[in-house]
Amino acid sequence: MPPLDVLLPVAEHLPPDAREERLAALYAYDPPTRGFHVVRANMVASVDGAAWGPDHRSGSINDDADWRVFRVLRALADVVLVGAGTARAEGYTALDRPRGLRHLHDATLELAIVTRTGRVPEALARDDRPPLVLTGPAGAAAARGDVPADRVLVVGQDAGGTADEPGPAVDLAAGLAALAERGLARVLTEGGPTLLGDLLAADLVDELCVTTTPSVVGQGPGRIVAGAAPSGTTALPPRGARLAHLLHSPEDRPGSPAGTTAARWLLPIG
């Protein structure tokens, strides 16, 4: 793993560390302020704002410095929350604690999928450790056909729709509350951009961790947040954020040039 330098709030050098206890301390979860859960989003982007590379995967723009932070974030979480489209595109499977970091949080790392249709990516549906599935009433039957019924969390009111033409979006606030009731209060969402946009619109994100890698992708890819603006607007008013820390990768490595930054932003209740 590459070394990292803390640039803010206080300069500090973080050499490679198999146990990652100092990096884990920098990313320790704060107490809940929105209900009984804390939602941390982790995304990666290129310098020009692309959320993925030519293969439509974030892996084509990340690097070793991003991977070092990514491992610690997963090690600290109770559950990883992703949209079904991202799980499918990125090839998600059942999750384990990153190797060598189980001492940071010795509990099973759960995977939760958000899906309006209730359909679960085939690889996950066949897995011996199926994910939790957050869906609305219209998607419940399809979800229960893919994973055991006790893994399905139906959140939202029945406002019509079917698995082919689902009704309103999943009630994310109710879904997070349901996860917290299962003891899964430390939530790490890895997107995709549409799920992150929905979480931000509902004011459910406590912190946003953004890694920027020294790459330029150009035209084509979207940014780390997607989704339509509210009716009658072009965008929501900007919200403030507070920088908790900023890390920097100072060394050139094969396939991982210097310059990657990792920022942890705290988002006050809107």
GUDO-99467 format. One record per residue (C-alpha): residue number from 0; x, z, y. Coordinates in nm, 4 decimals, always signed. Layout:
<rs>
resi NUM, X X, Z Z, Y Y
...
</rs>
This chain:
<rs>
resi 0, X +0.0000, Z +0.0000, Y +0.0000
resi 1, X +0.1260, Z -0.0686, Y +0.3536
resi 2, X +0.2031, Z +0.2036, Y +0.6057
resi 3, X -0.0430, Z +0.2620, Y +0.8869
resi 4, X +0.0079, Z +0.3964, Y +1.2369
resi 5, X -0.2549, Z +0.6032, Y +1.4134
resi 6, X -0.2618, Z +0.4692, Y +1.7705
resi 7, X -0.5495, Z +0.6863, Y +1.8953
resi 8, X -0.6338, Z +0.9634, Y +1.9601
resi 9, X -0.2826, Z +1.0970, Y +1.8804
resi 10, X +0.0061, Z +0.8831, Y +1.7564
resi 11, X +0.0946, Z +0.9474, Y +1.3943
resi 12, X +0.2637, Z +0.7532, Y +1.1141
resi 13, X +0.0918, Z +0.7346, Y +0.7738
resi 14, X +0.3370, Z +0.6176, Y +0.5074
resi 15, X +0.2014, Z +0.4984, Y +0.1741
resi 16, X +0.0538, Z +0.7984, Y -0.0063
resi 17, X -0.0864, Z +0.7913, Y -0.3582
resi 18, X -0.3199, Z +1.0841, Y -0.2845
resi 19, X -0.4277, Z +0.9663, Y +0.0637
resi 20, X -0.5177, Z +1.3174, Y +0.1762
resi 21, X -0.4265, Z +1.2609, Y +0.5424
resi 22, X -0.6164, Z +0.9319, Y +0.5624
resi 23, X -0.9132, Z +1.0998, Y +0.3930
resi 24, X -0.9054, Z +1.3749, Y +0.6550
resi 25, X -0.9266, Z +1.1139, Y +0.9306
resi 26, X -1.2361, Z +0.9681, Y +0.7649
resi 27, X -1.4040, Z +1.2946, Y +0.6651
resi 28, X -1.7822, Z +1.2744, Y +0.7042
resi 29, X -1.9311, Z +1.4584, Y +1.0013
resi 30, X -2.2408, Z +1.6787, Y +0.9545
resi 31, X -2.5731, Z +1.4892, Y +0.9534
resi 32, X -2.7444, Z +1.4252, Y +1.2865
resi 33, X -3.0090, Z +1.1779, Y +1.1648
resi 34, X -3.2050, Z +1.3563, Y +0.8929
resi 35, X -3.0186, Z +1.4823, Y +0.5876
resi 36, X -2.7809, Z +1.1896, Y +0.5460
resi 37, X -2.4822, Z +1.0320, Y +0.7178
resi 38, X -2.4589, Z +0.6527, Y +0.7170
resi 39, X -2.1181, Z +0.4949, Y +0.7593
resi 40, X -2.0880, Z +0.1171, Y +0.7784
resi 41, X -1.7637, Z -0.0534, Y +0.6837
resi 42, X -1.7075, Z -0.4166, Y +0.7756
resi 43, X -1.4147, Z -0.6543, Y +0.8161
resi 44, X -1.3816, Z -0.9369, Y +1.0669
resi 45, X -1.1270, Z -1.1930, Y +1.1781
resi 46, X -0.9870, Z -1.1942, Y +1.5313
resi 47, X -1.2472, Z -1.4546, Y +1.6314
resi 48, X -1.5314, Z -1.2474, Y +1.4889
resi 49, X -1.5924, Z -1.4129, Y +1.1512
resi 50, X -1.7378, Z -1.1858, Y +0.8821
resi 51, X -1.6186, Z -1.4053, Y +0.5949
resi 52, X -1.3840, Z -1.6892, Y +0.5161
resi 53, X -1.4329, Z -2.0381, Y +0.3700
resi 54, X -1.5572, Z -1.9022, Y +0.0352
resi 55, X -1.8366, Z -1.7065, Y +0.2105
resi 56, X -1.6758, Z -1.3810, Y +0.0963
resi 57, X -1.5186, Z -1.1072, Y +0.3029
resi 58, X -1.2320, Z -1.0895, Y +0.0536
resi 59, X -1.0866, Z -1.4091, Y +0.1964
resi 60, X -1.0219, Z -1.2406, Y +0.5343
resi 61, X -0.9158, Z -0.8912, Y +0.4296
resi 62, X -0.5653, Z -0.7712, Y +0.3441
resi 63, X -0.3687, Z -0.4767, Y +0.2038
resi 64, X -0.4186, Z -0.2603, Y +0.5131
resi 65, X -0.7946, Z -0.3111, Y +0.4946
resi 66, X -0.7823, Z -0.2377, Y +0.1207
resi 67, X -0.6064, Z +0.0920, Y +0.1829
resi 68, X -0.8847, Z +0.2102, Y +0.4158
resi 69, X -1.1558, Z +0.0602, Y +0.1934
resi 70, X -1.0387, Z +0.2648, Y -0.1058
resi 71, X -1.0538, Z +0.5910, Y +0.0889
resi 72, X -1.3992, Z +0.5160, Y +0.2265
resi 73, X -1.5327, Z +0.4554, Y -0.1235
resi 74, X -1.3570, Z +0.7655, Y -0.2514
resi 75, X -1.5403, Z +0.9838, Y +0.0015
resi 76, X -1.8918, Z +0.8405, Y -0.0350
resi 77, X -2.1796, Z +0.9506, Y -0.2591
resi 78, X -2.3383, Z +0.6054, Y -0.2690
resi 79, X -2.2537, Z +0.2506, Y -0.1604
resi 80, X -2.5542, Z +0.0717, Y -0.0096
resi 81, X -2.5609, Z -0.3090, Y +0.0019
resi 82, X -2.8113, Z -0.5884, Y +0.0361
resi 83, X -2.8943, Z -0.7813, Y -0.2790
resi 84, X -2.7597, Z -1.1041, Y -0.1274
resi 85, X -2.4242, Z -0.9440, Y -0.0549
resi 86, X -2.4109, Z -0.7885, Y -0.4015
resi 87, X -2.4715, Z -1.1334, Y -0.5480
resi 88, X -2.2284, Z -1.3223, Y -0.3221
resi 89, X -1.9470, Z -1.0680, Y -0.3531
resi 90, X -1.9912, Z -1.0148, Y -0.7283
resi 91, X -2.0653, Z -0.6421, Y -0.7223
resi 92, X -2.0633, Z -0.4499, Y -1.0504
resi 93, X -2.1130, Z -0.0799, Y -1.1275
resi 94, X -1.8735, Z +0.1259, Y -0.9165
resi 95, X -1.6059, Z +0.3802, Y -1.0012
resi 96, X -1.3990, Z +0.6023, Y -0.7776
resi 97, X -1.0847, Z +0.4151, Y -0.6729
resi 98, X -0.8016, Z +0.4794, Y -0.9141
resi 99, X -0.5980, Z +0.7840, Y -0.8225
resi 100, X -0.8447, Z +0.9114, Y -0.5604
resi 101, X -1.0996, Z +1.0967, Y -0.7701
resi 102, X -0.9575, Z +1.4267, Y -0.6446
resi 103, X -1.1119, Z +1.3457, Y -0.3055
resi 104, X -1.4670, Z +1.3557, Y -0.4462
resi 105, X -1.5181, Z +1.4254, Y -0.8154
resi 106, X -1.8678, Z +1.2867, Y -0.8673
resi 107, X -2.0152, Z +0.9580, Y -0.9863
resi 108, X -2.0112, Z +0.6890, Y -0.7192
resi 109, X -2.3559, Z +0.5307, Y -0.7132
resi 110, X -2.4462, Z +0.1788, Y -0.6074
resi 111, X -2.7801, Z +0.1171, Y -0.4312
resi 112, X -2.9224, Z -0.2301, Y -0.3696
resi 113, X -3.1730, Z -0.3150, Y -0.0960
resi 114, X -3.4073, Z -0.5985, Y -0.1915
resi 115, X -3.7439, Z -0.7028, Y -0.0492
resi 116, X -3.8236, Z -0.9112, Y -0.3569
resi 117, X -3.7182, Z -0.6441, Y -0.6058
resi 118, X -3.4922, Z -0.8908, Y -0.7805
resi 119, X -3.1565, Z -0.7494, Y -0.8859
resi 120, X -2.8458, Z -0.9681, Y -0.9285
resi 121, X -2.8232, Z -1.0603, Y -1.2952
resi 122, X -2.4783, Z -0.9083, Y -1.3503
resi 123, X -2.6019, Z -0.5716, Y -1.2212
resi 124, X -2.9320, Z -0.5859, Y -1.4093
resi 125, X -2.7421, Z -0.6326, Y -1.7372
resi 126, X -2.4904, Z -0.3569, Y -1.6633
resi 127, X -2.4865, Z -0.0383, Y -1.8696
resi 128, X -2.4905, Z +0.1492, Y -1.5366
resi 129, X -2.7639, Z -0.0243, Y -1.3370
resi 130, X -2.7845, Z +0.0330, Y -0.9628
resi 131, X -3.0480, Z +0.2215, Y -0.7746
resi 132, X -3.2899, Z -0.0281, Y -0.6204
resi 133, X -3.4600, Z +0.0231, Y -0.2835
resi 134, X -3.7604, Z -0.2038, Y -0.2475
resi 135, X -4.1136, Z -0.2116, Y -0.1110
resi 136, X -4.4398, Z -0.2080, Y -0.3081
resi 137, X -4.4394, Z -0.5884, Y -0.3359
resi 138, X -4.1015, Z -0.5833, Y -0.5109
resi 139, X -4.1603, Z -0.2808, Y -0.7347
resi 140, X -4.2768, Z -0.4696, Y -1.0443
resi 141, X -3.9859, Z -0.7129, Y -1.0330
resi 142, X -3.7361, Z -0.4299, Y -0.9844
resi 143, X -3.8788, Z -0.2341, Y -1.2790
resi 144, X -3.8423, Z -0.5473, Y -1.4881
resi 145, X -3.4716, Z -0.5615, Y -1.4086
resi 146, X -3.3645, Z -0.1957, Y -1.4196
resi 147, X -3.5114, Z +0.1267, Y -1.5655
resi 148, X -3.8065, Z +0.2605, Y -1.3689
resi 149, X -3.6215, Z +0.5798, Y -1.2761
resi 150, X -3.3661, Z +0.3677, Y -1.0890
resi 151, X -3.6289, Z +0.2115, Y -0.8603
resi 152, X -3.7100, Z +0.3734, Y -0.5258
resi 153, X -4.0260, Z +0.2243, Y -0.3768
resi 154, X -4.0138, Z +0.2842, Y -0.0020
resi 155, X -4.2625, Z +0.1457, Y +0.2441
resi 156, X -4.6335, Z +0.0872, Y +0.2670
resi 157, X -4.8196, Z -0.1818, Y +0.0771
resi 158, X -4.8953, Z -0.4463, Y +0.3382
resi 159, X -4.9467, Z -0.7347, Y +0.1003
resi 160, X -4.6972, Z -0.9795, Y -0.0409
resi 161, X -4.5488, Z -1.0593, Y -0.3792
resi 162, X -4.2008, Z -1.0840, Y -0.5238
resi 163, X -4.2025, Z -1.4556, Y -0.4316
resi 164, X -4.3381, Z -1.3920, Y -0.0807
resi 165, X -4.2583, Z -1.0291, Y -0.0015
resi 166, X -4.4281, Z -0.8318, Y +0.2710
resi 167, X -4.2523, Z -0.6323, Y +0.5442
resi 168, X -3.8911, Z -0.5242, Y +0.5159
resi 169, X -3.7954, Z -0.2237, Y +0.3079
resi 170, X -3.8411, Z +0.1086, Y +0.4910
resi 171, X -3.4741, Z +0.1936, Y +0.5248
resi 172, X -3.5327, Z +0.5380, Y +0.6770
resi 173, X -3.7495, Z +0.6339, Y +0.3791
resi 174, X -3.4926, Z +0.4840, Y +0.1441
resi 175, X -3.2104, Z +0.6909, Y +0.2913
resi 176, X -3.4272, Z +1.0027, Y +0.2682
resi 177, X -3.4964, Z +0.9239, Y -0.0985
resi 178, X -3.1241, Z +0.8857, Y -0.1668
resi 179, X -3.0553, Z +1.2184, Y +0.0071
resi 180, X -3.3171, Z +1.3849, Y -0.2147
resi 181, X -3.1062, Z +1.2738, Y -0.5115
resi 182, X -2.8011, Z +1.4374, Y -0.3565
resi 183, X -2.6655, Z +1.1089, Y -0.2215
resi 184, X -2.6318, Z +1.2037, Y +0.1436
resi 185, X -2.2942, Z +1.0464, Y +0.2265
resi 186, X -2.3833, Z +0.6795, Y +0.2463
resi 187, X -2.1330, Z +0.3952, Y +0.2788
resi 188, X -2.2943, Z +0.0613, Y +0.3567
resi 189, X -2.0830, Z -0.2485, Y +0.3097
resi 190, X -2.3403, Z -0.4909, Y +0.4457
resi 191, X -2.4077, Z -0.7611, Y +0.4471
resi 192, X -2.4623, Z -0.8501, Y +0.8094
resi 193, X -2.8427, Z -0.8633, Y +0.7771
resi 194, X -2.8671, Z -0.5162, Y +0.6226
resi 195, X -2.6319, Z -0.3790, Y +0.8877
resi 196, X -2.8437, Z -0.5404, Y +1.1574
resi 197, X -3.1585, Z -0.3804, Y +1.0142
resi 198, X -2.9924, Z -0.0390, Y +0.9939
resi 199, X -2.8684, Z -0.0637, Y +1.3523
resi 200, X -3.2090, Z -0.1793, Y +1.4766
resi 201, X -3.3651, Z +0.1280, Y +1.3147
resi 202, X -3.0953, Z +0.3549, Y +1.4655
resi 203, X -2.9833, Z +0.4721, Y +1.1223
resi 204, X -2.6059, Z +0.4142, Y +1.1491
resi 205, X -2.3918, Z +0.7168, Y +1.2353
resi 206, X -2.0575, Z +0.5393, Y +1.2426
resi 207, X -1.9228, Z +0.1885, Y +1.2256
resi 208, X -1.5809, Z +0.1273, Y +1.0736
resi 209, X -1.4482, Z -0.2177, Y +1.1613
resi 210, X -1.1249, Z -0.3657, Y +1.0340
resi 211, X -0.9944, Z -0.6643, Y +1.2303
resi 212, X -0.7406, Z -0.8754, Y +1.0460
resi 213, X -0.4935, Z -1.1096, Y +1.2200
resi 214, X -0.6683, Z -1.4289, Y +1.1152
resi 215, X -0.8724, Z -1.6984, Y +1.2904
resi 216, X -1.1450, Z -1.8719, Y +1.0913
resi 217, X -1.3062, Z -2.0981, Y +1.3494
resi 218, X -1.6566, Z -2.2418, Y +1.3397
resi 219, X -1.9035, Z -2.1672, Y +1.0639
resi 220, X -1.9126, Z -1.8029, Y +0.9524
resi 221, X -2.1437, Z -1.5481, Y +1.1107
resi 222, X -2.0413, Z -1.2155, Y +1.2562
resi 223, X -2.0714, Z -0.8697, Y +1.0995
resi 224, X -2.4302, Z -0.8216, Y +1.2276
resi 225, X -2.7097, Z -1.0720, Y +1.1663
resi 226, X -3.0841, Z -1.0905, Y +1.2110
resi 227, X -3.3374, Z -1.1976, Y +1.4692
resi 228, X -3.3705, Z -1.0141, Y +1.7992
resi 229, X -3.7008, Z -0.8355, Y +1.8644
resi 230, X -3.9865, Z -1.0626, Y +1.9707
resi 231, X -3.9639, Z -1.1639, Y +2.3345
resi 232, X -3.5937, Z -1.0767, Y +2.3705
resi 233, X -3.2624, Z -1.2473, Y +2.3122
resi 234, X -3.0822, Z -0.9233, Y +2.2205
resi 235, X -3.1270, Z -0.5484, Y +2.2311
resi 236, X -2.9613, Z -0.3656, Y +2.5237
resi 237, X -2.5996, Z -0.2704, Y +2.4448
resi 238, X -2.5520, Z +0.0810, Y +2.3118
resi 239, X -2.2559, Z +0.3077, Y +2.3689
resi 240, X -2.0080, Z +0.4000, Y +2.0963
resi 241, X -1.7220, Z +0.6501, Y +2.0893
resi 242, X -1.3864, Z +0.5670, Y +1.9337
resi 243, X -1.2876, Z +0.8375, Y +1.6862
resi 244, X -0.9569, Z +0.6768, Y +1.5890
resi 245, X -0.7703, Z +0.3476, Y +1.5769
resi 246, X -0.5214, Z +0.2558, Y +1.3050
resi 247, X -0.2687, Z -0.0291, Y +1.3073
resi 248, X -0.0677, Z -0.1980, Y +1.0328
resi 249, X +0.2858, Z -0.2349, Y +1.1732
resi 250, X +0.4644, Z -0.4243, Y +0.8952
resi 251, X +0.4625, Z -0.7838, Y +0.7775
resi 252, X +0.4024, Z -0.8057, Y +0.4027
resi 253, X +0.3535, Z -1.1103, Y +0.1769
resi 254, X -0.0046, Z -1.2255, Y +0.2316
resi 255, X -0.0681, Z -0.9353, Y +0.4702
resi 256, X +0.0833, Z -0.9862, Y +0.8159
resi 257, X +0.1235, Z -0.7080, Y +1.0686
resi 258, X -0.1465, Z -0.6585, Y +1.3269
resi 259, X -0.4502, Z -0.5436, Y +1.1290
resi 260, X -0.6449, Z -0.2717, Y +1.3090
resi 261, X -0.9005, Z -0.0299, Y +1.1653
resi 262, X -1.1352, Z +0.1400, Y +1.4107
resi 263, X -1.3810, Z +0.4207, Y +1.3428
resi 264, X -1.6656, Z +0.4172, Y +1.5966
resi 265, X -1.9196, Z +0.6986, Y +1.6250
resi 266, X -2.2708, Z +0.5926, Y +1.7275
resi 267, X -2.4827, Z +0.8479, Y +1.9139
resi 268, X -2.8551, Z +0.8651, Y +1.8466
resi 269, X -3.0100, Z +0.5842, Y +2.0505
</rs>
